[in-house]
Amino acid sequence: MRFTSEQRLDDGVLEREFTLGEIPGVLWTPGSAPAPLILSGHNGGLHKRLPRLVARARHYAAEYGFAVAAIDAPGHGDRPRSAVDEQARADLRRALEAGEPVDEIVDAFILPLAEKAVPEWRTTLDALLSLPEIGGPVGYEGMTAIGIRLAVVEPRISAAVFFAGGFVPGTLVEEARQVTIPLQFLLQWDDEGMERQPVLDLFDAFGTKEKTLHANLGGHAGVPWFEVDDSARFFTRHLK
């Protein structure tokens, strides 16, 4: 892991950009150490410096004492997109606009993404836990498809907050039955890009005995700010 920039923010949080091989990322750490860690995985095509992701990360660090790390998944943010990635995104947009089935497109796009991204998250986690300012335990927050696979294969993940606004292939819905860590699931009731029933079915599929569904009115990007504090309290219960 190589840190490429560093700045102390007004709220006392130390923000550092890093690279780990081909993986670009950002780490926010509080003044206290060692701190438990939250891995922040953003949704499809977005950037590790998405303003609402940065706001959540800084709030977790400044107000609750967590370290937070975000990386750009393959084909996301600053990383190059292949012709296959671009075609899959175009096919998905076209199918959604036409009201056509998207299951095969989602399987062809999201499954390979999870298969590439999860090993990168595990490599990043190895490097982060070697830093003296990070002591674990570890939580995950963000994209559900990647989070399901990560929660199944990575025993160091102790709790997760999943955002229900992304497509999850049937294979990963089945894997969700193996997720046994405490889970909080955020659903925007009027999400313009998602049908509600498959999301509710996915919540039912999770195998954990401690899971909570938080549903709020509003569209995809309208998660109310109070959910940030509620997620922070959830992570505090399970990581501290």
C-alpha positions as CSV (number, residue, x, y, z in Angstrom):
1,M,0.0,0.0,0.0
2,R,1.4,3.4,-1.0
3,F,-0.1,6.6,0.2
4,T,-0.2,9.3,-2.5
5,S,-1.8,12.2,-0.6
6,E,-2.6,13.3,2.9
7,Q,-4.6,16.1,4.5
8,R,-6.0,16.8,8.0
9,L,-9.6,17.9,7.5
10,D,-11.4,20.6,9.6
11,D,-13.2,17.9,11.6
12,G,-9.9,16.4,12.7
13,V,-10.2,13.4,10.3
14,L,-7.0,12.3,8.5
15,E,-7.8,11.7,4.8
16,R,-5.3,9.8,2.7
17,E,-5.4,8.5,-0.9
18,F,-3.6,5.3,-1.6
19,T,-2.8,2.8,-4.3
20,L,-2.4,-1.0,-3.9
21,G,-1.2,-2.4,-7.1
22,E,-3.9,-1.3,-9.6
23,I,-6.4,-0.5,-6.8
24,P,-7.0,3.2,-6.0
25,G,-8.6,4.0,-2.7
26,V,-9.2,6.5,0.1
27,L,-8.7,6.0,3.9
28,W,-10.3,8.2,6.5
29,T,-9.0,7.8,10.1
30,P,-10.1,9.4,13.4
31,G,-7.7,10.9,15.9
32,S,-8.0,7.9,18.2
33,A,-6.2,4.6,17.4
34,P,-6.4,1.8,16.9
35,A,-9.9,2.2,15.3
36,P,-12.4,-0.4,14.1
37,L,-12.8,-0.4,10.3
38,I,-15.7,0.1,7.9
39,L,-15.2,-0.9,4.2
40,S,-17.3,1.4,2.1
41,G,-18.3,-0.1,-1.3
42,H,-20.1,2.2,-3.7
43,N,-22.7,1.1,-6.3
44,G,-22.5,0.6,-10.0
45,G,-20.1,2.9,-12.0
46,L,-19.7,5.4,-9.2
47,H,-16.5,6.9,-7.7
48,K,-14.8,6.4,-4.3
49,R,-15.1,10.2,-3.8
50,L,-18.8,10.3,-4.5
51,P,-19.9,13.3,-2.2
52,R,-22.5,11.3,-0.2
53,L,-20.0,8.5,0.3
54,V,-17.3,11.0,1.5
55,A,-19.8,12.7,3.8
56,R,-20.8,9.3,5.4
57,A,-17.1,8.3,5.8
58,R,-16.1,11.6,7.5
59,H,-19.1,11.4,9.8
60,Y,-18.3,7.9,10.9
61,A,-14.7,8.9,11.6
62,A,-15.2,12.3,13.2
63,E,-18.3,11.5,15.3
64,Y,-18.0,7.7,16.0
65,G,-14.3,6.9,15.9
66,F,-14.3,4.5,12.9
67,A,-11.7,4.2,10.2
68,V,-13.3,4.1,6.8
69,A,-11.8,2.9,3.5
70,A,-13.3,3.1,0.0
71,I,-11.8,1.7,-3.2
72,D,-12.8,1.9,-6.9
73,A,-14.0,-1.5,-8.0
74,P,-12.9,-2.8,-11.5
75,G,-14.5,-0.6,-14.2
76,H,-15.6,2.0,-11.6
77,G,-14.5,5.5,-10.7
78,D,-10.9,6.2,-11.9
79,R,-10.4,2.7,-13.3
80,P,-10.6,1.9,-17.0
81,R,-13.8,0.4,-18.3
82,S,-13.6,-2.4,-20.9
83,A,-15.7,-2.5,-24.0
84,V,-17.5,-5.4,-22.4
85,D,-18.4,-3.3,-19.3
86,E,-19.6,-0.4,-21.5
87,Q,-21.8,-2.8,-23.6
88,A,-23.3,-4.4,-20.5
89,R,-24.2,-1.0,-19.1
90,A,-25.7,0.1,-22.4
91,D,-27.7,-3.2,-22.6
92,L,-29.0,-2.8,-19.1
93,R,-30.1,0.8,-19.7
94,R,-31.8,-0.2,-23.0
95,A,-33.7,-3.2,-21.4
96,L,-34.8,-1.0,-18.4
97,E,-36.1,1.7,-20.7
98,A,-37.9,-0.9,-22.8
99,G,-39.4,-2.7,-19.9
100,E,-37.6,-5.9,-20.9
101,P,-36.3,-8.7,-18.6
102,V,-32.8,-7.9,-17.3
103,D,-31.9,-11.1,-15.4
104,E,-29.5,-12.4,-18.1
105,I,-27.8,-9.0,-18.5
106,V,-27.4,-8.6,-14.7
107,D,-25.9,-12.1,-14.4
108,A,-23.4,-11.4,-17.2
109,F,-22.4,-8.0,-15.7
110,I,-22.7,-8.2,-11.9
111,L,-21.3,-11.8,-11.3
112,P,-18.0,-11.1,-13.0
113,L,-17.8,-7.8,-11.1
114,A,-18.2,-9.5,-7.8
115,E,-15.7,-12.2,-8.7
116,K,-13.1,-9.5,-9.5
117,A,-13.9,-7.0,-6.7
118,V,-14.1,-9.4,-3.7
119,P,-10.5,-10.6,-4.0
120,E,-9.4,-6.9,-4.3
121,W,-11.3,-6.1,-1.1
122,R,-9.7,-8.9,0.7
123,T,-6.2,-7.8,-0.4
124,T,-7.0,-4.3,0.6
125,L,-8.3,-5.5,4.0
126,D,-5.0,-7.4,4.5
127,A,-3.0,-4.1,3.9
128,L,-5.4,-2.0,6.1
129,L,-5.2,-4.3,9.1
130,S,-1.4,-4.1,9.0
131,L,-1.6,-0.4,9.8
132,P,-1.1,0.5,13.5
133,E,-4.0,3.0,13.4
134,I,-6.5,0.3,12.5
135,G,-7.3,-2.5,14.9
136,G,-10.5,-4.1,13.7
137,P,-13.2,-5.5,14.0
138,V,-14.4,-4.9,10.4
139,G,-17.7,-4.0,8.9
140,Y,-18.9,-3.5,5.3
141,E,-21.3,-0.9,3.9
142,G,-22.5,-0.5,0.4
143,M,-23.2,-2.4,-2.8
144,T,-25.3,-5.5,-1.9
145,A,-24.0,-7.9,-4.7
146,I,-20.4,-7.5,-3.8
147,G,-21.2,-7.4,-0.1
148,I,-23.0,-10.7,-0.1
149,R,-20.0,-12.5,-1.6
150,L,-17.6,-10.7,0.7
151,A,-19.6,-11.6,3.8
152,V,-19.7,-15.2,2.7
153,V,-16.0,-15.7,2.0
154,E,-14.4,-13.2,4.4
155,P,-14.6,-14.2,8.1
156,R,-13.2,-10.9,9.3
157,I,-16.4,-9.1,8.3
158,S,-18.4,-8.9,11.5
159,A,-21.5,-6.8,10.4
160,A,-22.9,-5.2,7.3
161,V,-25.1,-2.4,6.1
162,F,-26.4,-3.1,2.5
163,F,-28.0,-0.6,0.2
164,A,-30.8,-2.2,-1.7
165,G,-30.5,0.0,-4.8
166,G,-28.5,-2.3,-6.9
167,F,-29.2,-5.5,-9.0
168,V,-28.4,-8.8,-7.4
169,P,-28.1,-11.9,-9.6
170,G,-30.0,-15.0,-8.6
171,T,-26.7,-16.8,-7.8
172,L,-25.9,-14.2,-5.2
173,V,-29.5,-14.3,-3.8
174,E,-28.9,-18.0,-3.1
175,E,-25.5,-17.1,-1.5
176,A,-27.3,-14.6,0.7
177,R,-28.7,-17.6,2.6
178,Q,-25.1,-18.2,3.9
179,V,-24.8,-14.7,5.3
180,T,-25.0,-15.1,9.0
181,I,-23.5,-11.8,10.4
182,P,-25.7,-9.0,11.8
183,L,-27.3,-7.1,8.9
184,Q,-29.0,-3.8,8.3
185,F,-30.7,-3.4,4.9
186,L,-31.6,0.1,3.5
187,L,-34.5,0.3,1.0
188,Q,-35.7,3.4,-0.8
189,W,-39.4,2.6,-1.2
190,D,-39.8,4.6,-4.5
191,D,-36.5,3.6,-6.1
192,E,-37.0,4.4,-9.7
193,G,-34.5,1.8,-10.9
194,M,-35.6,-1.2,-8.9
195,E,-38.8,-3.3,-8.4
196,R,-39.7,-3.6,-4.7
197,Q,-40.7,-7.2,-4.4
198,P,-37.3,-8.7,-5.5
199,V,-35.6,-6.6,-2.8
200,L,-38.1,-7.8,-0.1
201,D,-37.4,-11.4,-1.3
202,L,-33.7,-10.8,-1.0
203,F,-34.2,-9.6,2.6
204,D,-36.1,-12.8,3.4
205,A,-33.3,-14.8,1.9
206,F,-30.5,-13.6,4.2
207,G,-29.6,-16.4,6.6
208,T,-28.7,-14.2,9.6
209,K,-30.9,-14.2,12.7
210,E,-30.2,-10.6,13.3
211,K,-31.4,-8.5,10.3
212,T,-33.3,-5.2,10.1
213,L,-35.0,-3.7,7.1
214,H,-35.1,0.1,7.0
215,A,-37.5,1.4,4.3
216,N,-37.9,5.1,3.6
217,L,-40.0,7.0,1.1
218,G,-38.1,8.5,-1.8
219,G,-36.0,7.7,-4.8
220,H,-32.7,6.0,-5.3
221,A,-30.4,8.7,-4.0
222,G,-32.8,10.0,-1.3
223,V,-31.6,8.0,1.7
224,P,-32.3,10.3,4.7
225,W,-29.3,11.5,6.6
226,F,-30.6,10.1,9.9
227,E,-29.9,6.7,8.5
228,V,-26.2,7.5,8.6
229,D,-26.4,7.9,12.4
230,D,-28.5,4.8,12.7
231,S,-26.0,2.8,10.6
232,A,-23.2,4.2,12.8
233,R,-25.0,3.1,16.0
234,F,-25.5,-0.4,14.4
235,F,-21.7,-0.6,13.7
236,T,-20.9,0.7,17.2
237,R,-23.0,-2.2,18.7
238,H,-21.2,-4.8,16.6
239,L,-17.7,-3.5,16.1
240,K,-16.9,-1.8,19.4
